[in-house]
């Protein structure tokens, strides 16, 4: 009878969906878990996107800070992933995963228990970006194993014992841009680490791609190990290829019997790295008067120099214009018309007013008084008096004089 009661209780737990699952994660190593309908005893999926999941820390509305949940429309499943930090070592976590069947609006939930085991972080890490994959593709254990084999067999043979994926995240979540076409891959950032020292081939590869670090992206660049990655299905962005290492790995200090010394050194470093605030009196004050004076002095000097140069140019042109107006151009040829008294035919004579011999050769000054401005012209056998036409007025009249006579 007791056995039957226990069996009924187990069946009730299975049917209700409340079932405990035990998981383990290691510090400094990528943790992944797939949430699918089989976890809630749902074995069928009639329509696309039929199930929805919402994981959270038990008695809390969200997940731990180091854990992330994302749903994949390609795989129709949810994924929990993240890298536990050292502060989470030795802790037990309980996650509530609530599932919703959108076909009949049935809800079920599962409690997932997790223990974070302590592990020394890997001191040597290789960082890379894979352009032709999304984050969900590295949830496939086979693809992850192919990536690890590239380093264990070709690039980093010394890391066969402990090579692991220590970090993985979508390139979009790390600040990258979405592709222009929806069918293109977003890209994924991957870090692999080991306690082994970097191989000479890895160091040569880093020197080969070091000139590319100044570029944001260089998918067009090919390297000497390009074929090794492409043969397995990985296309790397070599601008994002980095190698990070620590000078004093932690495991060497602990395994050499220097644990106490290392703890003291760590405490001293924490004391030195602790930020100490400063008092209000020690905060430097900013003098805005000097800054404003410096900001306006230089433009003011330049403006004054430009005004001086412009004024000098204008004054020079004004003097040149005034000097040229003192000597206006006047007519140098005067046409005088006279008529013959006998034939009554007009006779036209061209005379030069600037020629001093004009009055002596062709004109007889027979005026009766100095005020008489008429001149007697000899036109054949007759003589007439004619007044020459005055020159056009241009400021100060031009003066031609000879023997004290103004013309």
Backbone torsions as a table, in degrees:
resi	resn	phi	psi	omega
1	UNK	NA	-41.6	178.0
2	UNK	-65.2	-37.7	179.6
3	UNK	-63.8	-39.6	178.8
4	UNK	-65.4	-39.8	177.5
5	UNK	-63.7	-40.1	178.0
6	UNK	-64.4	-41.1	179.8
7	UNK	-64.3	-40.3	178.3
8	UNK	-64.5	-38.0	178.9
9	UNK	-65.0	-41.5	178.5
10	UNK	-64.8	-42.7	179.1
11	UNK	-64.4	-35.9	177.7
12	UNK	-65.4	-38.9	177.6
13	UNK	-65.4	-40.8	-179.9
14	UNK	-64.9	-43.7	-178.0
15	UNK	-69.1	-36.5	179.9
16	UNK	-76.6	-16.6	177.4
17	UNK	89.7	-1.5	179.6
18	UNK	-87.7	102.3	-173.8
19	UNK	-144.3	131.1	-177.3
20	UNK	-85.0	138.0	178.9
21	UNK	-126.7	133.2	-178.7
22	UNK	-102.5	125.3	177.6
23	UNK	-128.4	161.4	178.0
24	UNK	-135.9	137.8	176.5
25	UNK	-126.8	149.5	-179.0
26	UNK	-111.1	142.9	178.6
27	UNK	-64.4	133.7	178.0
28	UNK	75.7	13.2	180.0
29	UNK	-131.8	140.5	-175.4
30	UNK	-65.1	130.5	176.8
31	UNK	-110.9	132.2	178.6
32	UNK	-135.0	145.8	176.8
33	UNK	-150.1	133.2	-177.4
34	UNK	-100.2	130.9	178.1
35	UNK	-108.2	117.4	-176.1
36	UNK	-136.0	169.7	-175.5
37	UNK	-60.5	-29.3	-179.1
38	UNK	-62.5	-23.2	178.9
39	UNK	-66.2	-24.8	-178.6
40	UNK	-109.7	18.3	178.9
41	UNK	64.7	30.7	171.6
42	UNK	-106.5	115.0	-174.1
43	UNK	-105.7	0.8	-177.8
44	UNK	-129.0	156.6	177.6
45	UNK	-143.3	103.8	-173.1
46	UNK	-79.7	-48.5	-177.4
47	UNK	-114.6	161.3	177.8
48	UNK	-72.0	145.3	-177.8
49	UNK	55.2	43.6	-177.0
50	UNK	-76.0	-32.6	-173.6
51	UNK	-112.2	144.6	174.9
52	UNK	-129.2	145.7	-176.0
53	UNK	-128.4	147.8	177.5
54	UNK	-139.6	98.9	178.1
55	UNK	-90.6	150.1	177.0
56	UNK	-158.9	159.8	175.6
57	UNK	-68.6	139.3	-175.0
58	UNK	-59.6	130.6	-178.3
59	UNK	69.3	13.6	177.0
60	UNK	-133.3	156.9	-176.9
61	UNK	-84.2	-10.2	-175.4
62	UNK	-135.6	-178.8	-179.1
63	UNK	-91.3	168.4	172.3
64	UNK	-58.9	155.8	-174.1
65	UNK	-62.9	-26.4	-177.5
66	UNK	-91.6	-5.3	-176.6
67	UNK	-106.5	146.2	-178.1
68	UNK	-135.3	143.3	177.1
69	UNK	-120.7	135.1	175.6
70	UNK	-143.1	145.4	179.7
71	UNK	-102.7	135.1	-179.1
72	UNK	-105.6	117.2	175.4
73	UNK	-72.8	-21.1	179.3
74	UNK	-74.1	-39.6	-179.2
75	UNK	-99.9	-6.7	-178.9
76	UNK	54.7	45.9	-179.4
77	UNK	-153.0	159.2	175.6
78	UNK	-101.3	154.9	-176.3
79	UNK	-135.4	132.0	169.3
80	UNK	-101.3	131.6	179.9
81	UNK	-153.3	158.2	179.3
82	UNK	162.9	168.9	179.0
83	UNK	-116.3	112.9	-178.8
84	UNK	-66.2	136.9	176.3
85	UNK	-84.0	176.1	179.7
86	UNK	-66.6	-28.1	-179.7
87	UNK	-67.9	-19.8	179.8
88	UNK	-93.1	2.5	-176.5
89	UNK	-66.2	137.6	177.5
90	UNK	76.8	12.5	-177.9
91	UNK	-105.3	149.0	174.1
92	UNK	-102.0	132.6	179.7
93	UNK	-120.2	146.3	176.2
94	UNK	-126.1	126.1	-178.1
95	UNK	-114.8	134.2	172.6
96	UNK	-98.0	121.0	178.1
97	UNK	-112.8	114.4	-179.7
98	UNK	-103.1	131.4	-179.2
99	UNK	-116.9	144.8	179.2
100	UNK	-125.8	127.1	173.7
101	UNK	-92.6	109.3	-173.8
102	UNK	-74.8	-8.5	178.6
103	UNK	-79.3	-43.3	179.8
104	UNK	-123.2	7.0	177.7
105	UNK	58.5	37.2	174.5
106	UNK	-89.0	138.3	179.6
107	UNK	-118.0	142.8	175.0
108	UNK	-141.2	159.2	178.0
109	UNK	-143.7	153.7	-176.8
110	UNK	-132.0	140.2	175.7
111	UNK	-98.7	121.9	-179.8
112	UNK	-109.2	119.5	178.5
113	UNK	-97.4	140.3	-177.0
114	UNK	-138.3	139.7	174.6
115	UNK	-119.4	129.9	-179.6
116	UNK	-96.8	111.1	-178.5
117	UNK	-85.6	148.0	179.7
118	UNK	-78.1	137.7	178.0
119	UNK	-154.0	139.9	179.2
120	UNK	-69.8	130.8	178.7
121	UNK	-62.4	142.5	179.6
122	UNK	-69.8	128.3	-176.7
123	UNK	-78.1	-26.0	-176.6
124	UNK	-110.5	120.7	-174.2
125	UNK	-130.5	138.7	174.1
126	UNK	-110.4	122.9	-178.9
127	UNK	-105.3	137.2	-178.9
128	UNK	-151.5	162.4	176.2
129	UNK	-125.3	126.8	179.3
130	UNK	-104.6	119.0	-172.1
131	UNK	-83.5	-29.0	-172.4
132	UNK	-94.6	17.8	179.6
133	UNK	-133.0	157.9	169.3
134	UNK	-103.0	170.7	-177.6
135	UNK	-61.3	-33.6	-175.7
136	UNK	-71.0	-22.5	-179.1
137	UNK	-69.3	-26.2	177.1
138	UNK	-84.3	4.8	168.7
139	UNK	-80.4	-10.3	177.6
140	UNK	-80.3	118.6	-178.9
141	UNK	-60.6	-32.8	179.9
142	UNK	-66.5	-40.7	178.7
143	UNK	-68.2	-38.4	176.8
144	UNK	-63.8	-39.2	178.8
145	UNK	-65.4	-37.0	176.8
146	UNK	-63.3	-39.3	178.2
147	UNK	-66.1	-41.6	179.1
148	UNK	-66.0	-35.5	-179.3
149	UNK	-66.8	-28.6	177.6
150	UNK	-61.1	-43.2	-179.6
151	UNK	-77.7	-40.0	-177.0
152	UNK	-70.5	-31.0	-175.9
153	UNK	-98.6	-29.7	-172.7
154	UNK	-118.7	-55.9	-170.4
155	UNK	-90.3	-30.5	-172.4
156	UNK	-141.0	69.5	-174.6
157	UNK	-63.2	-29.1	-177.7
158	UNK	-70.9	-9.2	-177.0
159	UNK	-97.5	20.1	-177.9
160	UNK	-64.1	-32.2	-172.4
161	UNK	-76.7	-37.7	-170.4
162	UNK	-134.9	18.2	179.9
163	UNK	-67.7	131.0	-178.6
164	UNK	-148.4	160.8	175.0
165	UNK	-84.8	118.9	-175.4
166	UNK	-101.3	-14.2	-178.4
167	UNK	-159.5	144.5	176.3
168	UNK	-155.2	132.6	179.1
169	UNK	-158.7	152.0	177.3
170	UNK	-65.9	142.2	179.7
171	UNK	-65.4	-28.2	177.9
172	UNK	-68.7	-40.5	178.1
173	UNK	-69.9	-18.4	177.8
174	UNK	-93.6	9.6	177.5
175	UNK	107.2	1.7	179.4
176	UNK	-77.9	171.1	-179.0
177	UNK	-98.1	151.0	174.3
178	UNK	-69.6	147.2	178.7
179	UNK	-66.9	156.5	180.0
180	UNK	-67.3	-35.9	179.4
181	UNK	-104.3	135.1	-178.3
182	UNK	-63.7	-26.7	-179.0
183	UNK	-77.9	-8.9	177.4
184	UNK	-80.6	158.9	-178.2
185	UNK	-82.1	149.0	179.6
186	UNK	-79.4	-28.7	-175.5
187	UNK	95.7	153.7	-177.3
188	UNK	-140.6	140.9	176.7
189	UNK	-96.9	127.7	-176.6
190	UNK	-129.9	137.8	173.4
191	UNK	-123.0	129.3	174.0
192	UNK	-118.0	142.3	-175.6
193	UNK	-138.9	160.5	179.2
194	UNK	-159.2	162.8	174.6
195	UNK	-83.3	-12.9	-178.9
196	UNK	-73.4	150.8	177.5
197	UNK	-71.3	154.1	-179.9
198	UNK	-64.3	140.8	179.4
199	UNK	-78.0	158.9	176.5
200	UNK	-58.7	-31.5	-180.0
201	UNK	-69.3	-37.8	176.1
202	UNK	-65.6	-38.9	178.1
203	UNK	-65.7	-38.7	175.9
204	UNK	-64.6	-38.6	178.6
205	UNK	-65.5	-38.1	178.0
206	UNK	-65.4	-40.9	176.8
207	UNK	-66.5	-28.9	179.9
208	UNK	-70.5	-37.7	-177.3
209	UNK	-97.1	-1.5	-178.2
210	UNK	-59.7	-39.6	177.7
211	UNK	-63.0	-13.7	-179.1
212	UNK	-88.2	-3.5	-175.6
213	UNK	-65.4	-23.3	-178.5
214	UNK	-78.8	-8.7	179.9
215	UNK	-97.5	143.1	179.4
216	UNK	-71.2	-33.9	-179.2
217	UNK	-155.5	143.4	-179.2
218	UNK	-150.0	69.7	178.4
219	UNK	-71.8	-16.6	-179.0
220	UNK	-80.8	-15.6	-174.6
221	UNK	-76.8	136.7	176.8
222	UNK	-115.2	146.0	-178.7
223	UNK	-123.2	178.7	-178.3
224	UNK	-70.7	-19.0	-179.8
225	UNK	-109.2	18.8	-177.1
226	UNK	-61.4	-43.5	-176.3
227	UNK	-65.7	-31.2	-178.6
228	UNK	-63.0	-41.3	179.6
229	UNK	-77.8	-38.8	-177.8
230	UNK	-68.8	-30.6	178.9
231	UNK	-64.8	-24.8	179.3
232	UNK	-97.4	-8.7	177.5
233	UNK	103.2	24.7	179.6
234	UNK	-119.3	128.5	174.3
235	UNK	-115.8	112.7	-172.3
236	UNK	-95.2	150.5	169.2
237	UNK	-94.6	105.1	-171.2
238	UNK	-73.5	-12.0	173.7
239	UNK	-70.1	-22.7	-178.5
240	UNK	-100.8	11.5	-179.6
241	UNK	-84.0	120.0	-178.6
242	UNK	-135.1	157.5	174.6
243	UNK	-130.3	120.0	-178.6
244	UNK	-118.0	136.5	-179.6
245	UNK	-143.7	156.1	175.8
246	UNK	-104.5	142.5	-177.3
247	UNK	-71.2	-35.8	-178.9
248	UNK	-123.5	91.1	-179.3
249	UNK	-58.2	146.8	-175.7
250	UNK	-70.5	-38.3	-174.6
251	UNK	-66.4	-27.3	179.4
252	UNK	-68.1	-40.0	-179.3
253	UNK	-68.5	-39.0	-178.0
254	UNK	-75.0	-37.0	-177.6
255	UNK	-80.0	-11.8	-179.9
256	UNK	-97.9	11.1	177.2
257	UNK	78.1	23.7	-178.4
258	UNK	-116.2	36.9	-176.4
259	UNK	-67.2	-42.1	-178.2
260	UNK	-65.8	-42.7	177.9
261	UNK	-62.3	-38.2	-179.7
262	UNK	-66.9	-38.3	177.7
263	UNK	-63.8	-40.1	177.7
264	UNK	-64.8	-42.8	178.9
265	UNK	-62.7	-39.8	179.8
266	UNK	-64.6	-40.8	177.9
267	UNK	-65.3	-40.0	178.1
268	UNK	-63.6	-40.5	179.5
269	UNK	-65.2	-37.8	178.4
270	UNK	-65.2	-38.3	177.7
271	UNK	-65.1	-38.1	-179.4
272	UNK	-73.2	-35.8	-177.9
273	UNK	-79.6	-10.2	-179.4
274	UNK	-67.2	132.6	-177.4
275	UNK	-81.4	128.5	179.0
276	UNK	-108.7	124.5	-179.6
277	UNK	-72.6	157.9	179.4
278	UNK	-108.7	156.6	180.0
279	UNK	-75.6	166.2	-178.0
280	UNK	-68.3	-30.7	179.9
281	UNK	-70.1	-26.0	-178.8
282	UNK	-84.0	-7.0	179.7
283	UNK	-72.6	125.0	-179.0
284	UNK	-67.0	143.7	178.6
285	UNK	-100.2	143.4	-177.6
286	UNK	-98.1	128.8	-179.7
287	UNK	-95.5	105.9	-177.7
288	UNK	-80.2	-20.4	-178.4
289	UNK	-65.1	-46.7	178.6
290	UNK	-62.6	-38.2	-179.2
291	UNK	-67.4	-42.5	177.7
292	UNK	-66.1	-39.5	178.3
293	UNK	-62.4	-42.7	179.0
294	UNK	-68.1	-32.6	-178.5
295	UNK	-72.2	-32.0	-178.1
296	UNK	-96.2	-18.5	-177.0
297	UNK	-68.8	-50.1	-176.8
298	UNK	-64.0	-49.3	176.3
299	UNK	-61.5	-33.8	178.2
300	UNK	-65.3	-41.9	177.7
301	UNK	-63.4	-43.0	179.1
302	UNK	-63.2	-40.6	179.2
303	UNK	-64.4	-40.0	179.1
304	UNK	-66.0	-40.8	178.6
305	UNK	-63.1	-41.5	179.3
306	UNK	-65.0	-40.7	177.9
307	UNK	-63.8	-41.7	178.0
308	UNK	-61.9	-42.5	179.0
309	UNK	-65.3	-40.8	178.9
310	UNK	-65.4	-39.4	178.5
311	UNK	-64.9	-41.7	178.8
312	UNK	-63.0	-39.9	179.2
313	UNK	-65.6	-42.9	179.3
314	UNK	-65.4	-40.2	178.0
315	UNK	-64.6	-40.1	179.3
316	UNK	-62.8	-43.1	179.6
317	UNK	-68.8	-32.8	179.1
318	UNK	-67.4	-43.0	178.1
319	UNK	-63.9	-38.8	-179.8
320	UNK	-66.1	-38.0	179.5
321	UNK	-68.8	-37.6	179.8
322	UNK	-68.0	-41.2	-179.8
323	UNK	-67.1	-33.5	179.5
324	UNK	-74.3	-25.8	179.7
325	UNK	-79.3	-13.1	178.6
326	UNK	-71.1	-22.7	-177.9
327	UNK	-122.3	78.3	-177.7
328	UNK	-72.4	154.8	177.5
329	UNK	-79.0	125.4	180.0
330	UNK	-120.8	163.2	-179.3
331	UNK	-72.4	130.8	-176.9
332	UNK	-99.7	-8.7	-177.0
333	UNK	-126.3	129.0	179.3
334	UNK	-119.5	128.6	178.2
335	UNK	-94.6	123.4	-179.9
336	UNK	-116.4	130.3	-177.6
337	UNK	-115.5	128.2	176.5
338	UNK	-133.9	164.1	-176.3
339	UNK	-126.1	149.8	179.3
340	UNK	-85.1	133.0	-177.3
341	UNK	-70.2	-26.8	-178.4
342	UNK	-84.0	-50.3	-175.8
343	UNK	-92.6	-11.5	-177.1
344	UNK	52.8	33.4	177.2
345	UNK	-105.9	133.7	-179.8
346	UNK	-71.4	140.9	178.3
347	UNK	-119.8	124.2	-178.4
348	UNK	-102.8	131.8	-178.4
349	UNK	-129.6	131.6	176.6
350	UNK	-93.8	125.2	180.0
351	UNK	-125.4	145.6	177.1
352	UNK	-96.3	121.9	-178.8
353	UNK	-75.8	-23.7	179.9
354	UNK	-86.1	-9.2	180.0
355	UNK	-79.7	119.7	-178.4
356	UNK	-66.5	-22.0	-179.9
357	UNK	-86.1	3.3	-177.9
358	UNK	-63.3	-44.3	-177.6
359	UNK	-76.0	-27.3	-178.7
360	UNK	-79.5	-37.1	-173.5
361	UNK	-85.1	-41.4	-168.9
362	UNK	-117.8	-8.1	-175.5
363	UNK	-127.9	134.6	176.2
364	UNK	-107.7	121.4	179.9
365	UNK	-82.6	99.2	-177.1
366	UNK	-117.1	29.2	179.7
367	UNK	-70.5	143.8	-179.0
368	UNK	-80.7	-19.1	-178.4
369	UNK	-143.9	159.0	179.0
370	UNK	-64.0	-24.3	-177.8
371	UNK	-82.0	-9.7	-179.1
372	UNK	-76.3	122.2	-177.4
373	UNK	-100.7	9.1	178.2
374	UNK	-87.3	145.6	178.4
375	UNK	-121.1	141.9	-179.9
376	UNK	-94.2	123.4	-178.5
377	UNK	-105.6	141.5	176.1
378	UNK	-91.4	110.2	179.2
379	UNK	-117.1	88.5	179.8
380	UNK	70.5	-124.2	-177.2
381	UNK	-89.6	-9.1	-178.3
382	UNK	-113.2	162.6	179.6
383	UNK	-127.4	133.7	178.5
384	UNK	-131.7	160.3	175.7
385	UNK	-100.2	133.2	-179.6
386	UNK	-140.2	142.8	176.2
387	UNK	-103.0	123.9	179.0
388	UNK	-68.4	152.0	178.6
389	UNK	-71.2	133.6	-179.5
390	UNK	-69.8	151.0	177.8
391	UNK	-69.9	158.5	178.6
392	UNK	-63.8	147.2	-177.3
393	UNK	-79.1	122.9	176.5
394	UNK	-138.1	76.7	178.1
395	UNK	76.5	-116.5	-178.7
396	UNK	-86.7	126.8	-175.8
397	UNK	-67.8	141.6	177.4
398	UNK	-74.0	146.7	-176.3
399	UNK	-122.5	125.2	172.9
400	UNK	-117.0	123.9	-176.7
401	UNK	-137.6	146.6	174.5
402	UNK	-154.2	135.0	-179.7
403	UNK	59.2	33.9	175.2
404	UNK	76.8	12.9	-178.5
405	UNK	-104.2	126.1	175.5
406	UNK	-90.6	134.4	179.8
407	UNK	-115.2	NA	NA
